[in-house]
Every structure is written in structure tokens, then in C-alpha cells.
Amino acid sequence: MTGRPEVINAEHRRYHELGWWRRETFLDDLDRWAREAPDRLAVVGHCWETSRGPDRLLTYADLHDAVNRCAAGLAELGVRRGDRVAMQLVNQWQTTVLALGCGRIGAVVVPYFIATGASDTEWILRRSGARVAVTIDGVRGLEPAAVIAGMRDRLPDLRHLVVVGENVPEGALRFDEALLAPSVRLDDLDLERPGPDDLFQIMYTSGTTGRPKGVRHSFNTLYAMARGYVDPLGLTGEDVMTTPCVVGGQGGWLYGMLAPLLAGGTAVWADAFDAADLLDLAHDYGITVAYITPSVLGDFIEEQDANPRKVRLRYLVSGSLPIPPAMPARVHEVFGLPLLPLWGMTENGGVTIGRPGDPDDIAVHSDGRPVDWMEVRLVGDDGRPVPEGQPGRLEVRGANMCLGYQDDDALFAASLHDGWFATGDLARPDGRAGIKIVGRVKDMVNRGGVHVPGVAVEGVLREHPNVAEVAVVGEPDPVLGERVVAVVVPAGEPPTLDDLRDLARTAGLTRGFEPDRLELVEELPKTPTGKVRKRDIEEALARRAADPAAR
């Protein structure tokens, strides 16, 4: 396997000419900050779920040393340029050291979620050809190290299992001993330094359907993605950044690790999310910027409202999931800040983002406007751009875009239309040169020829005080084709169908968008990033509709 540039074409050369890509890597950033600001705090490692003890604090000099030792340790395990190193960790300081240690010697990092099941774990390790897997002994009732140990005889490419923690399976290696205590110095090894267009990451998406896809990124595509956070917000070495987004996904990588490194600031890691804990960290370390998804931002807001801390936050950014319409006002009320929206994918990171100076309610009406090195367009079902001001299928292109899917060039090619990447999202113009996501192409419910955008209906129904969570999906119907079903996790006394239909009409939704049926459930099936697995719900409803005995 090779980590050398997989695709160098005229478009990529243009990115270099325009300064959207660079001739350096994140390791050059690390070297620069270790030289210019060696005593600046680079990483805070805070653990309360995986272990106990004082926070681990790494200055840039400390981080530089740990990364070089990790790189030498990987080399001693036989890892070379282009080899794959799987990473199944939580948000901990070892994550940064491992990722950059791999980068130092040109190895390719393969991150995936801590909650990934055994079947998908085996798929990822086999598909990626990982030579080394690094994970933890246990967390949240999971034992990922034991799971991987149990499948090693079925993975011929996997040479080593390295474990963070005390419970190390037989035949596995301890992280500190294997990767932080090499018998040789990195400078004494004859290793070729990677280039900026080399492959650096294969991130496996959680996906809402099917097997995870391995999304390939170079140092430069990740640089463009991280820059899409740093530049619009004007982040510097004075900033202290955090995110509870798990490092198995792109949000954790970009906003918890790469953006702080690019800016020369401080990254604060916490191994699990707790609203009170994160606010304490914000107070103690002076966190200035946080990217928090809507699924947990509500808890963060309410905890600060109930138990205020003195914090230095200057930006709160949210995305990955639809932002409830009432949330921006609550952020402004409690923190005195506008909530800045961000939209992107594993394939392209943050494509659009809100800016300082945008209206306080920007996140209600917009998912931001594109960064300078990304383009967006809206097209109809025929693939042609829609008339100005009209909604359509969202397509993007530019310097953020991934290099393709691991061992599936055909799938990636099928997502490209004349060089534009079809995101699968539906969007409308926001009137400010940006976009607002209104749903997924496959989320549309075809009710008698009326295409009902599930996300738009969910945004309205979520405002009902007795709705904790809601998913709007289609259910087979012999007359309409599909009926609109509101699948609701109630908060307290469940709402009635009439309650929800009245709410939809009062909000001015298009006639026919209101739910035809209400389904009450205790929880919604979700991916590790909190996205609802609508396909699972739809398949369950379809099976029930096809089985007369289940009606």
C-alpha cells in the first residue's frame, strides 16, 4: 500500500496555485509552534469516564516530543509510509499523539467510532488493511480491545493490537510501552517524510444505511477543511478550543485537533460529554471556541442557565444535525452570543459556516455561506441548476473534497456530476449567499405526489412541549403511496395526532405536510454521531404494513 498522492490532476494543481492547498503538513505546524511557542499549552487531556486522575497537560514542546516518540514507536512495530493504523479511541490526549505520530512517518490513520459493533469493526479493519489497531480497554460497557483480540486470527494484515488502559488482552501491547518508549530516536531512523498531497486519513462513516464507507483524505484536503473553521472565525494561538464530537468522526478530528493545531491554539479534550463537566473545563481553561452538536447543546445551555459559570466563550458553533428553531435564541439569552451554523460531511468537512457579524438568529434561517475555496449549487431532479431563489439538490466542489472512497471508486464516481459532488441533501438559498438545509433527498415522503420534506416538518413538530425527539418518515399506503408518520419520543404526557396536525397548520406548513399518523416510541435508532437511522424506522413500518397480523 502507498500513502503517496492518489489523485493529482489539473484541479488539484489549481488549488495549489490559488493558495487553497499548501506545501506543508500539520507536522510542519507542530514543528513551528514547538519552536516559536514551546511553553504554550497545546493539549489538555481530561478524563472522567475512562480513568481518574489529574488532567494531562501537554505544551507544544511536550507534544512535539511525544509525537516523535510515537512515530519512532510505530516504526519499531514495522509501520512504514502508507501503512494503515486503525484508531478506535475516545477524545483523549493519546488521540492527538497517535494521529500526528502516524503523520510524522507517513502512515495513514483509520479512525472509527468507539461504539462500532464487532461486525463493522472487522469490516473496517479488513477493508482498510490496517497493520496496527489502537484502541482502549473499556468504556461505557464496551470492551473494544477484547473484541479486536477475538478477531485477530481472521485479519491477516493486522500485526499488532495496542491498548490504552490497564486491561490488555494477551498478545496485545500497552500504548505507553509500545508507542511512547521506543528504543531508538526518530532522528536515527531513515524515514521519508510525507508530503502535503499524501494520503493521511481514511475515515469510516457511521452511515445511516449499509456498510461504513472509507473516505480518503490527504493532508491538504484536511488542511482546507480545518482552515474553513480557523479563517472565518479568525482563530489564533490565543484561542482555546473544544468539541464533544467524538474523534471517530470528522467533527472531533477537525474542531478538536486539527483546527487548534493549525491556529497554534489549545485543544481541550474530554473523554466523554457531560454538560456540567464541559462548562467547568470552559471556566478552568478559558475555552473561547466550542463546536457542539444540537443533540447535546441543549443540555449545555440549560446547565449554564441553572448553574452559571464565568466563561470566556466568544464563539459557539453547531451543526451535523438540524438546529431546532428555538435554540439560537436560547444561546443568545444564556451566553450572550449568536449561535453560528456550520454544514459539511465526512467527505468535505465544513463547507458552509456562519460568520462573526451575522444576525443573532442566523442559525434559524441559514447553515452559513461557503468558505472561499468551496462552491455550492442547487440542481433539480434532471441535474440542471434550478432557477435563482429556488430549492434543489445540493452539490458541492472545491479544495475540501475527499480523494474518493476506499476500494470503491465506482461508488464515488456515481456521486459526481460533472465534477460536482452530490451530497444527498436538499437545500434552499438563505438570501445571504448561503444555504439552508431542508432535508435529505431520500428523506422526502412522496404523499400522493406531494413531496414532503421530513426535516422541515420535524423542525416544527419539535417545538411542541411534549415532544422530546421526532423523526418524520414515510409509511407505505395503498392509495397515497406513502403516508406521513411522525415517530415521537414523548416528553411527559404524549401529544396527540391532532396536537401535531394543529401545530403544523399554525406554523404555515404546506397543506399535506402535516402527519397522517403518530407513532410513539421510547427511543429512536441512531448512529454513533446521533443521526437518526430513518431507514431502520421505515423498514420496520414497511414490514408492519406488509403483515396483516401486525396491523
HUDA-V237474 format. One record per helix or strand of 2 or more residues. SS is the DSSP state (a for helix, b for strand). FROM is the first residue (numbers start at 1). TO is the last residue. If there is no record, write none. Layout:
BEGIN
<<SS/FROM/TO> <SS/FROM/TO>>
END
This chain:
BEGIN
<<a/10/17> <a/26/36> <b/41/46> <b/56/59> <a/60/76> <b/84/88> <a/93/105> <b/108/111> <a/118/128> <b/132/136> <a/144/149> <a/152/154> <b/160/164> <b/173/174> <a/175/179> <a/186/188> <b/199/204> <b/214/218> <a/219/233> <b/240/243> <a/250/263> <b/266/270> <a/275/285> <b/289/291> <a/294/306> <b/315/319> <a/327/335> <b/339/345> <b/349/353> <a/362/365> <b/369/370> <b/374/379> <b/392/398> <b/404/405> <a/409/414> <b/416/417> <b/420/429> <b/434/440> <a/441/443> <b/445/447> <b/450/452> <a/454/461> <b/467/477> <b/481/490> <a/497/506> <b/517/520> <a/534/546> <a/548/550>>
END
